[in-house]
């Protein structure tokens, strides 16, 4: 029996790879930037990410101050530092996209590592 393939796979077989599907989280997206050195955070910044409306979600800019209060921003920074350490990124410049979900707290949804030095 032949395996059923999606239209995307049929039209673009050279592009097909495994897919990662994540939960859609509503609310403003934040960019948390960190500079980590020897496992310690030397700089942290929280910016709000501007995106086009669904279904495209294309980033079109960042701005400060963001709409979150200082306590929520601090939670996002602590979560980002924890993520960096868990991934072994002790000497790095990071950009982590995250959301703060009321009642749930900070949720990281993309990690970009600009520089990582062992």
Secondary structure, 3 states (H helix, E strand, C coil): CCCCCCHHHHHCCCCCCCCCCCCCCCCCEEEEEEEEECCEEEEEEEEEEEECCCCCCCEEEEECCCCCCHHHHHHHHHHHHHHHHHCCCCCEEEEEEEEEECCCEEEEEEEEEEEECC
